[in-house]
Amino acid sequence: MSTENGFRYIDREKSWLAFNARVLQEAADEAVPLLERLRFIGIFSNNLDEFFRVRFAAIRRLSLAGISGEKILGGISAQQLVKDITETVIKQQTESLRVLETIEKELVKQNIIIIDENEVSDEHENFVKDFFIQKVSPELVTIILNDLAEFPLLKDTSGYLAVKLVMKTEAKTNVLGLVKKVKPEVRYAVIEIPKNTNRIVELPEKEGRQYLMLLDDVIRYNLSSIFNIFDYESISAHMIKITRDAQLDIDSDMSKSMLEKIATSVKERRIGEPVRFVFDKHIEKDTLKFFLSKMGIDASDSIIPGGRYHNRRDYMNFPNLGRFDLLYPPRVPLPVEGLSLEGSLLNKIARKDYLINAPFQSFSYLIKFLREAALDPKVTSIKITLYRLAKNSQIVSSLINAAKNGKKVTVQIELQARFDEASNISYAEQMQQEGIELIFGIKGLKVHSKICVIDRIEEGKLKRYGFISTGNFNESTAKIYTDLTLFTSHQQILKDVNKIFDFFDVNYRVHRYKHLIVSPHYTRSKFYKLIDREINNAIMGRPAYINLKMNSLSDYPIIDKLYEASNAGVKIKLQVRGICSLIPGVKGMSENIEAVSIVDYFLEHTRSYIFCNNDDPEVYISSADFMTRNLDGRVEVTCPIYDEDIKKQIIDTFNVGWKGNVKARYHSEKFENKYRIRGAGEPVFRAQHETYNYYKNRLEDSQKQIKEKPQKA
């Protein structure tokens, strides 16, 4: 029982970098529409920013503290891991630049031209100058650095131009009449690239061609206007970017509210320690040395040479230019069979459970559910957990509407949702003002569960309705993240949901749950029992399999338990989009385990867990991945599926994903990201396309049955 490197686990950071390499594969894939490839370049860059702010920063802290961390890092030291990550990222950055250059060449073939400051034609000159004067110049922050007593704070959410001005000098003659060479004075400046103006500037069309220019180059083109008070002989500007440690240090001052503590901590994050410095590899050596020295960046930080442009996350918002032929065709979310947005959802849910699989099906049902509850005179209260919210959240609007209609609304909002803290603080203050009761979680535990329960009085008795989801209640991400939401009026399940809100309120009391599996108290032990049952069935010669779909798998004890199941003969199929620390397919350790990752135009975010149970499958949906933080350090909810038709949907769509042979890659300890190869004569099977078609066919079959059903006289 050994792997190539002798380890039982793949390092989670390296596995995450392999996931981001799969995103980059999408950008490199010529079968992906051209403008979508640019979007994947943006996603790759954005992912990398967050990785450095969170994961790399944590490892760097271990390294600087002289802590090896081998036990928690799976056998590798923090010092070695910092080095390995930096080397991998440099390779990936080089590859991303190559991919971007290829895409730009293909754009030219489509008559889409991206120009720089040296390629501005006479026809575009006035437009670029006027655009700079009207739109850019009023927002521009430019700082001359030489004489400052303290170097200004550079934000890690912004990109900057590092400017070098070589001043003009006059030759001097000495007493002998010889010309004395005078070393020219050099001044340095920094320009913050404005964030309120779209980074991709559309120029007027010319001769049937569309022209674009990055905001950076608009600024470069106008450097003479910015620095016209200086008498310089040369000027240059190269982009730099800094990433800071995003850890929040929560104040322990008991006199402050949680809102105040988080708000203060978010403000202080902007002065976090630098963990990565990316620069244009063509920058002059003296300029680079000046900035590194002034910013206190040394070899313990990740110093990465890159291309001319950074913050390529802005490509996520690359304009469509009216070129819909260069985008994926839009897919309209499908309605759910038997569930109309026109009638009462509560009346329908009272009779049976329904499943929403967004974005294949419409997220609008969640909004409709809350809006109906807000107006229904029989509804007395609404309780909901909120983690990440849309910019203009209809969820919050619906909850405020409910409060205005006299409902008791209780919201558990997670103020420490990474990078959404400021947004959630703003929403919390807004809801507080409208009389909504807020719960700010439990000390030491993030609340990551996705639950809602409403109380309704029917014929003098309390009846509950609610929903449980694998994803955030966010109508923006619901367009691109795949997630499952169960609507139910199962009173025992909803009684458990209500107990979770009691736990939020009085969290020293641990509740017992009859149906839900709740972290941090029961999830680990329950999954151990479910896996053990499959092990026992396999030993007894009964059918035994485990099919798991999740974002990340990195908890070593759970992995060990899956290895144990594999050795007992349990067949295990894993669809893990991101981190997978388990090493599949190793004889004597994991030979009965296969693991794939699907990366396509939707972000796979669903968590569904299927256990054979001697051919009587138990099916669960969950907010929890198989990560230590989800099992032991957060409030998570895993919900059993009792409705046989919904069970079938989840099993069917897992199998659809498993058959994918276009966008599925194998997990392995070598990080090759090899695509699943189609067999001879095997048809193309693109999992996300076929999942959409699965629901479309179900809907058509349902409508056909309704038409064919005999009408009563």
Disulfide bonds with the S-S distance in Angstrom:
none
